[in-house]
Each structure stands twice: as structure tokens, then as C-alpha cells.
Amino acid sequence: MAMGCREVRQDIEGFVLGALPPAREAEIGAHLAECPDCRAAEEHCRLLLCEIKRTADKVTPEPDWERTVRSAVAAGIQAERRQSHVRRVFAVVGSMAALLLISLTLWSIADRTVNPPQIKTATKKDSAIGGGLVSERWRYESVRAAPGSVADGVIVQGASMYLLRDDEAVSCVVAIDTATGAPRWQSECPSLGYLAADRSRVFCLASGGSRTLDLVALDASDGKVLWRYSQGAPHRLQGACHPIPLEDDRVCWTIHSTIHMLDAKTGKPIWTRPIADEGPLSSAAVKGEDLYVVTGRGLHCLKADSGDESWRERFAEEMCGQAQPLIALAGKRIYFVQTRLGAAPKLFCMDLDTREVIWKRSVSGARFLLAAGEKIYVRGRRILALDSRTGETQWAYSAAGCNPLTLVDGLLYFVDTNKHGSLVALAQRTGRKAWELPDIRSCDAFTKIGNTGYIKTRDGIVHALVLCSAAQPGLEATANGR
Ligand SMILES: [Zn+2]
């Protein structure tokens, strides 16, 4: 480390948090302009804070994660007490963010060493993994994995998987071949995650040169940067959504209180629309010519080609929320979850033609919403399947955890983090357990393509799992009989 770098690193958390005296901030800013190593450290710190912020913004964090953090915080304070810069961070921030930053770092280190992966690579003799239902095709290690983060999720598009890989102090996007697990490329552009992809591009968020949060498009064939869009507003480490690639080479990105519609080929804005003073925006849901976004105060319908407002519905008091709303579209209806501090989140079903609320109900701890056909699935304290016409519970399944629900070919997949954790598949219709794979802990979505499932576990390993015939739909009765 060169002269000056050590001092800069000691204050880097304070710098990112905006907690330093102006003179010191200017010194560090000048150093960062000259020193790529320290810029990388700053980037890493921003990523961690981004994740913490996301987690802290959730009104109801995952119960077991909360416990983990609490105990890690206690251990972290003991372990780090002697380091003076840590004390300075506590002093200047005085908030959960600094505690979480340290505990998160320690926790992820501890998790990698204490908790080795339990899945074995399949051999001819060793076919009894998951009761003979699953064998591992390949695995890929050292993937970024922060507990509770939505930033570092892996995505699968076509024959490639995209993920964030820790490369020394920074994270970069890596493409791997889903058939073999072999890396195809690693981007040179440091990324904050929030990955999305269309057929020819990978989109991710990255820190911009002038303290902004940028949307970057990478060439899906080689990882080269195609374009970078700077949305102008300062890096506020919150309110970011995953970019949403649309048909016709457009990409829609919601950040803070503004929706950006970009040309995916060039990164040029087609339109941008701020929605001020209504609290955090949901991600945008696009259907044909209409784009919908829910705020803490109302529902907005915009023209997808111009951003002009078609109509807006201001909510009655009971429909207003304070956290980022969840949103799902199905047919002529929009479903959204609003959260208020100190109250159970509420799910509303609204008819888009009449703009009337058809039904509403409490959904305790809701953090994920999926609308599919006749049913609405909610992941909260339990997993609920609701009748989309009435909102009534059709079945419920008790499971802890935070990973998104995945619905493929009649099975609903998720990770239950109770005890040692497991990947569970339920029959979509009945809620009966079709099969379960033990020793899986993850906050990341399970993806399934053909007979292969992909999941990133908390130890930073991506597993490609071949599901044997008994774990395939149509044969679920056999698996049930086990
Ligand atoms: Zn330096």
C-alpha cells in the first residue's frame, strides 16, 4: 500500500457515509481521483452499505437473519474494539449502519469458514443426495454473498448465468456457461450488482465518477462496457431497483423517485419521469402500452412510450404505505402490498379498468409477491396461496427465510431457513410438499431451466443441480409417497 493509502482506508467508511469534516473529505476525494486501489476499496464499501441500507429499509427483516446479526454485532464489537477507525465510525454515525457493516463483514467471513457446503458432487455411488432426487452437475465458488442482500442475486439468461464475483476489493460481473459452469468472461467494470439481462446485454448498477449511481450495459458476448447512463442524482445508497429489460430494446429503471426509460442499444434516455413526495416507488410493471408504478400515496399509469401520465389514483388513507411497495400485475388487475410501521402489511387487489379495490387483506411480514393465473403467492411469515378473485387463503405453508418464490411447471420452489435450511418444492395446486433438499441456505431465488436448477447458497457457491425424474412435475405423487 502506497503512502497515504493506509490513512485513506481508515476513513473510507466515514467518507462513504458522508460523515467526515469537509477538509478531510476533500483530501480523500483528491486521493481517490489519483488512486485506483483506494477507489476499489471505496466501491466495495459502497456495495456493503447499499446492501445494509436495503436490509435496514425492510420493515420486517428475516427473523433468523436478525438473530444472526445481533449475535455477530456483539462478537464484532469485542473483536474490533481495538481498531481505532472502527470507534471513529461508531462515533460519527452512531447508527445501526456501522454496526451492521462490521457484523456483516465478520458474518460473511465466519459463514465461509464455519459452514462448509453440504451438497456433494454426484458420483455413481453417491446418488442419494436429496433422497436420490438431485445430483450436482457443477459448482462455482467465491461468488459475492451478503446475507439479506437483493443486490447480489444471480440471473440466468439463455445459456449463460451472470453473477457478481469478489475480485480482491471489488465485485465484477462474471458470465458462466450454465451447461458446464465454466467462466465465459469477467467484466473489468466494478459493479454494485442489481443484475438483469436481455438477449444481448447484461445490465448492472455501478458507482459513477462524480458520486452518482449509474446503470451500465455490458455486451453479453464478452462483458465489454457498451454504455453507461448516469442518472445525475447523487449516490444516496437507497431506493434502487433492478433494471427491467423490455421488448423493443428498451430498459426501464426506477431509482429514488424517478423512472428512467432508456434505449437499450445506446443508453440514451427516451424519457424520465420524477414522482416526487410520494415515498419510495415500487419497481415498474409494464403491460403493453401501459406502465404502472405504485408509491406510498397512489397508483400511477404512464404511457410506456412517452412517460406521459394516463391517469393516477390517489389512495385512501388506509392504502398508503411507508416502505417500498411490492407490485404484481395479472390480467386486468394489479396487486400491491403496502407496509406501515407498526402494522401488518396489507395486500390490495385493484381492477385496472374501474380502479376499484376488489379485495384487501393483511399479509403478515410480506416480502415477496407473485401473481400467476388464478393464484397470488405471498412470502411472509408463511407462504400463502390466495384465490386471486377473493383474496382468500387456499393453502398456507410455514417456512422461515427470505428468498423469492419461483414457480415452474406446477411446482413452487423456495428455501426454508429453519434448522439447517432446505430447498422445498410444493405442488402449486395443493401446497403439498413434493420434495425437499436439505442443507441449503440461501436468500437468492432458485432458477430452473429444463431439468437443471440453479441456486446460490449463502457460502458464496452457485450449485447447478440436476433434478431426477422423481423431482419433476407429473411424478410428484411418487415423491410424496417417500
Ligand atoms: Zn490509495
Residues whose N, C-alpha, C, O or C-beta is under 5 A from the ligand:
A	BS01	ZN	C5 C35 C38
